[in-house]
Structures are given as structure tokens and as C-alpha cells.
């Protein structure tokens, strides 16, 4: 997106991250060879964080982080809309089950 050369990206990451030289090279190769992967990974992270915040807000003291993670992991690899609806159903079930 910035039109950087591989070396410019390498220099930037070397100066702005704690990654090793090998890790920097691996990451840059991943971004070049599979440009949409890193973006989709980040979007997934942001959605999981949003859903966690929603669950915490909706459930308050009843929120159980381990149970939340178990719910996510039980789903396997799913689309973000499927993830959202599943977590919303889980929140509703937790609300109904807890006095």
C-alpha cells in the first residue's frame, strides 16, 4: 500500500519492532506472498475483542473468560458473522442460565 521496497519494509520493522531478523524476513515474505492474510487475521482479532467486550458488558460479574474462550474454540474456523451470532447465542444462554 505504501509502495515500499522489501528493504524499506525490513528497515522499518527492524527499527519499530522487537522481532528478530529471521522473523522480520518471514513476516515480510508473508505480507508479499499472501497480502490479504494479515488483514483478515487482524479483522478477526478485532471482532473477537469486540465480542468479548460485549459479553463482559452484557454478563457483568457472570462473565467467565475461560467459558468465553471455550465457546470460541469449539466453533473452529468460521466466518465472522457466524462467530458473532454464535457468541450472541452464548451470551443469551448464559443470561438465561444464571439467576
C-alpha positions as CSV (number, residue, x, y, z in Angstrom):
1,X,0.0,0.0,0.0
2,X,2.9,2.3,0.7
3,X,4.8,1.2,-2.4
4,X,7.8,0.3,-0.2
5,X,10.6,-1.9,-1.3
6,X,11.3,-5.1,0.6
7,X,14.3,-3.4,2.1
8,X,12.2,-0.4,3.3
9,X,9.8,-2.7,5.0
10,X,12.6,-4.6,6.6
11,X,14.3,-1.4,7.9
12,X,11.0,-0.1,9.2
13,X,10.3,-3.4,11.1
14,X,13.8,-3.6,12.4
15,X,13.6,-0.1,13.8
16,X,10.0,-0.4,15.2
17,X,9.5,-4.0,16.4
18,X,11.3,-6.4,18.7
19,X,11.2,-9.1,16.0
20,X,14.4,-11.0,15.2
21,X,15.9,-10.6,11.7
22,X,14.6,-14.0,10.7
23,X,11.1,-13.2,12.0
24,X,11.1,-9.9,10.1
25,X,12.1,-11.7,6.9
26,X,9.4,-14.3,7.4
27,X,6.7,-11.6,8.1
28,X,7.7,-9.6,5.1
29,X,7.6,-12.6,2.8
30,X,4.1,-13.5,4.2
31,X,2.9,-10.0,3.5
32,X,4.2,-10.1,0.0
33,X,3.1,-13.6,-0.9
34,X,-0.2,-13.5,0.9
35,X,-1.2,-9.8,1.2
36,X,-4.8,-10.3,2.5
37,X,-3.9,-12.8,5.2
38,X,-2.5,-10.3,7.7
39,X,-5.5,-8.0,7.2
40,X,-8.0,-10.8,7.7
41,X,-6.1,-12.0,10.8
42,X,-6.3,-8.5,12.3
43,X,-10.0,-8.2,11.5
44,X,-10.6,-11.5,13.3
45,X,-8.7,-10.2,16.3
46,X,-10.7,-7.0,16.4
47,X,-14.0,-8.9,16.1
48,X,-13.1,-11.3,18.9
49,X,-12.1,-8.3,21.2
50,X,-15.4,-6.6,20.3
51,X,-17.4,-9.7,21.1
52,X,-15.5,-10.2,24.4
53,X,-16.3,-6.6,25.4
54,X,-19.9,-7.1,24.6
55,X,-20.0,-10.4,26.6
56,X,-18.4,-8.7,29.5
57,X,-20.8,-5.7,29.4
58,X,-23.9,-7.9,29.0
59,X,-22.9,-10.5,31.6
60,X,-21.1,-8.3,34.1
61,X,-19.8,-10.4,37.1
62,X,-21.2,-13.5,35.4
63,X,-18.7,-13.3,32.6
64,X,-16.3,-16.2,32.6
65,X,-13.2,-15.7,30.4
66,X,-12.4,-19.4,30.2
67,X,-16.0,-20.2,29.2
68,X,-15.9,-17.5,26.6
69,X,-12.7,-18.9,25.1
70,X,-14.1,-22.4,25.2
71,X,-17.1,-21.2,23.2
72,X,-14.8,-19.6,20.6
73,X,-12.5,-22.6,20.3
74,X,-15.4,-25.0,20.0
75,X,-16.5,-23.3,16.8
76,X,-13.4,-24.0,14.9
77,X,-12.8,-21.9,11.8
78,X,-15.9,-19.9,11.0
79,X,-16.8,-16.7,9.3
80,X,-17.1,-13.5,11.3
81,X,-20.9,-13.4,11.0
82,X,-21.2,-17.0,12.2
83,X,-18.8,-16.1,15.1
84,X,-20.9,-13.1,16.0
85,X,-24.3,-15.0,16.0
86,X,-22.8,-17.9,18.0
87,X,-21.4,-15.6,20.7
88,X,-24.6,-13.7,20.9
89,X,-26.5,-17.0,21.4
90,X,-23.9,-18.0,24.0
91,X,-24.4,-14.7,25.9
92,X,-28.2,-15.2,25.8
93,X,-27.8,-18.8,27.1
94,X,-25.5,-17.5,29.9
95,X,-28.0,-14.8,30.8
96,X,-30.9,-17.3,30.9
97,X,-29.0,-19.9,32.9
98,X,-27.7,-17.5,35.6
99,X,-30.0,-16.2,38.3
